[in-house]
Amino acid sequence: MKRYLLDTHLLYWWMTADARLGKVTQRIIANSEIAVSAASMWEMTLKNARGKLPLPQGSLTEQLEAQGFVLLPILPRHIEASRSLTCAHADPFDRLLIAQACDERLTLLTRDAAILGLGLDGVVKG
């Protein structure tokens, strides 16, 4: 079974049943092992605190685990891996997700044009 790390926007679209996710990506998520980074949870929480992203009530951790997602902590080796990225991408959350996917041998599933434009191995359009 293919193992994916979800980019934050795809995770949010899944959580909110957003039509932008698309049927193909919905099937990939439903039929694959999905990891969610603590970085994505942190990013959504920060945006929610600024009033930019409504989140459901209750524990995000419990909701994600109920979906069967594997929660991926931010480990020191992930931070070290982000230091060695050669791609020129400034967003720290995206850099961490790229580093985590590489370090954990996960495929990063994203719709982010800036990430996709880097042409990195292990990154696919979701």
C-alpha positions as CSV (number, residue, x, y, z in Angstrom):
1,M,0.0,0.0,0.0
2,K,1.3,3.4,-0.9
3,R,2.1,5.8,2.0
4,Y,1.4,9.5,1.7
5,L,2.0,12.6,3.7
6,L,-0.8,15.1,3.1
7,D,-0.1,18.7,2.5
8,T,-2.0,21.0,4.9
9,H,-4.6,22.3,2.3
10,L,-5.5,18.7,1.2
11,L,-5.9,17.7,4.8
12,Y,-8.2,20.6,5.4
13,W,-10.2,19.9,2.3
14,W,-10.6,16.3,3.4
15,M,-11.7,17.4,6.9
16,T,-14.3,19.8,5.5
17,A,-15.5,17.7,2.5
18,D,-14.4,20.4,0.2
19,A,-15.3,19.7,-3.5
20,R,-11.8,21.0,-4.6
21,L,-10.3,17.8,-3.3
22,G,-11.7,15.9,-6.3
23,K,-12.7,12.3,-6.6
24,V,-9.3,10.9,-7.6
25,T,-7.6,12.4,-4.5
26,Q,-10.5,11.3,-2.3
27,R,-9.9,7.7,-3.5
28,I,-6.2,8.0,-2.9
29,I,-6.8,9.2,0.7
30,A,-9.5,6.7,1.4
31,N,-7.4,3.7,0.1
32,S,-3.9,4.5,1.3
33,E,-1.9,4.8,4.4
34,I,-2.0,8.6,5.2
35,A,0.3,10.4,7.5
36,V,-0.5,13.9,8.9
37,S,2.3,16.0,10.2
38,A,2.1,17.8,13.5
39,A,3.3,20.8,11.4
40,S,0.0,20.8,9.5
41,M,-1.9,20.7,12.7
42,W,0.2,23.6,14.0
43,E,-0.3,25.6,10.7
44,M,-4.1,25.1,10.8
45,T,-4.2,26.1,14.4
46,L,-2.2,29.3,13.8
47,K,-4.5,30.2,10.9
48,N,-7.6,29.5,13.0
49,A,-6.3,31.7,15.8
50,R,-6.0,34.6,13.3
51,G,-9.5,34.0,12.1
52,K,-8.5,32.8,8.7
53,L,-9.4,29.1,8.9
54,P,-12.5,27.7,10.7
55,L,-11.8,24.4,12.4
56,P,-14.3,21.9,13.8
57,Q,-14.9,21.8,17.5
58,G,-13.0,19.3,19.6
59,S,-9.6,17.7,19.5
60,L,-7.9,17.7,16.1
61,T,-5.8,14.8,17.2
62,E,-8.8,12.7,18.0
63,Q,-10.5,13.6,14.8
64,L,-7.5,12.7,12.6
65,E,-6.9,9.5,14.5
66,A,-10.6,8.6,14.0
67,Q,-10.0,8.9,10.2
68,G,-7.3,6.3,10.5
69,F,-4.5,8.8,9.8
70,V,-1.0,8.3,11.3
71,L,0.1,11.4,13.2
72,L,3.7,12.3,12.4
73,P,5.5,14.2,15.1
74,I,8.2,16.8,14.3
75,L,11.5,15.1,15.1
76,P,14.9,16.7,15.4
77,R,16.0,14.7,12.3
78,H,13.2,16.3,10.3
79,I,14.5,19.7,11.2
80,E,18.0,18.7,10.2
81,A,16.7,17.2,6.9
82,S,15.0,20.6,6.2
83,R,18.4,22.3,6.5
84,S,19.9,20.1,3.7
85,L,17.1,20.8,1.2
86,T,18.5,22.2,-2.0
87,C,15.2,23.6,-3.2
88,A,14.5,27.3,-3.0
89,H,11.2,27.2,-1.2
90,A,10.7,29.8,1.6
91,D,7.6,28.6,3.4
92,P,8.8,26.9,6.6
93,F,5.8,24.6,6.9
94,D,6.2,23.4,3.3
95,R,10.0,22.9,3.8
96,L,9.3,20.8,6.9
97,L,6.7,18.7,5.1
98,I,9.1,18.1,2.2
99,A,11.8,17.1,4.6
100,Q,9.5,14.8,6.6
101,A,8.3,13.1,3.5
102,C,11.8,12.5,2.3
103,D,13.1,11.3,5.7
104,E,10.1,9.0,6.3
105,R,10.0,7.7,2.8
106,L,6.5,9.0,2.2
107,T,5.1,10.5,-0.9
108,L,4.0,14.1,-0.4
109,L,0.5,14.7,-1.8
110,T,-0.1,18.3,-2.6
111,R,-1.9,20.7,-4.9
112,D,0.6,23.5,-4.1
113,A,2.0,24.8,-7.5
114,A,5.1,26.1,-5.8
115,I,6.0,22.7,-4.3
116,L,5.0,20.8,-7.5
117,G,7.1,23.3,-9.6
118,L,10.2,22.2,-7.7
119,G,10.2,18.9,-9.6
120,L,11.2,16.9,-6.5
121,D,11.1,13.1,-6.4
122,G,8.5,11.8,-4.0
123,V,6.1,14.7,-4.5
124,V,2.9,14.2,-6.5
125,K,-0.2,16.2,-7.4
126,G,-3.2,15.3,-5.3
